[in-house]
């Protein structure tokens, strides 16, 4: 029988990260569209507070922790160890009856190749909306060498002195989500940040005009890009292509095998950039929605 408890101590976050890493290690790929970098970036960079006790549940089967639920205001995510997907329907029912009030309209995501989850959502009365996200994969064994930046620009790792500028530019790739100095400093102390490659591009006058962070997982040998940005006046000059290839080649030298990236399904400009450095479409994450009946 499944049991559920609220997130209440930091060791619970270690459990969540371990579940995600084990899924990636077991399958050899990003599965199910979660990475320890995703967890750390969202928790320490995007959330106003890193406390998860109000919106996260740990799921156990009586013998071990086999998954977790993140239930935000109107959107939820279910993650289970790869051998326990058959319990998804039971967990979904728990979410509907315990995490939200009746009458609420809630959404979740399902990869179009996850036949089990798609069938469960449809059976439970969810409707697929028109919203979706592009997911790309790059096999690092096949990437090209870094290209040269335009004259007067250089790439380097992010330093403490760069935080104020990174905060200023944070909203470019996040749809306007803001961050504070305190929150960015907190992000740099996240568990995965020590393995991340956090790059900035600066002019010969010291102005940062682009950046990207490549989160790496040395356990599964899988990385992700999150976030990627360039100020508008410097776009379409090959800057981000050079920066991504530079960082991805560094990951390759470490032994990382694959890098994944996600963006809005209608964000053609970003998809074109990712394809230019070797990303191939890796399925689509579709949004599903349901209004809970009274």
HELIX and SHEET records of a PDB file:
HELIX    1   1 UNK A   10  UNK A   27  1                                  18    
HELIX    2   2 UNK A   36  UNK A   40  1                                   5    
HELIX    3   3 UNK A   41  UNK A   46  3                                   6    
HELIX    4   4 UNK A   82  UNK A   87  5                                   6    
HELIX    5   5 UNK A   88  UNK A   98  1                                  11    
HELIX    6   6 UNK A  115  UNK A  123  1                                   9    
HELIX    7   7 UNK A  140  UNK A  142  5                                   3    
HELIX    8   8 UNK A  160  UNK A  162  5                                   3    
HELIX    9   9 UNK A  163  UNK A  169  1                                   7    
HELIX   10  10 UNK A  181  UNK A  187  1                                   7    
HELIX   11  11 UNK A  193  UNK A  195  5                                   3    
HELIX   12  12 UNK A  232  UNK A  234  5                                   3    
HELIX   13  13 UNK A  239  UNK A  254  1                                  16    
HELIX   14  14 UNK A  268  UNK A  276  1                                   9    
SHEET    1   A 4 UNK A   3  UNK A   6  0                                        
SHEET    2   A 4 UNK A  56  UNK A  60 -1                                        
SHEET    3   A 4 UNK A  65  UNK A  71 -1                                        
SHEET    4   A 4 UNK A  76  UNK A  80 -1                                        
SHEET    1   B 8 UNK A 105  UNK A 111  0                                        
SHEET    2   B 8 UNK A 280  UNK A 291 -1                                        
SHEET    3   B 8 UNK A 127  UNK A 139 -1                                        
SHEET    4   B 8 UNK A 258  UNK A 264 -1                                        
SHEET    5   B 8 UNK A 222  UNK A 230  1                                        
SHEET    6   B 8 UNK A 208  UNK A 217 -1                                        
SHEET    7   B 8 UNK A 197  UNK A 203 -1                                        
SHEET    8   B 8 UNK A 153  UNK A 157 -1                                        
END                                                                             
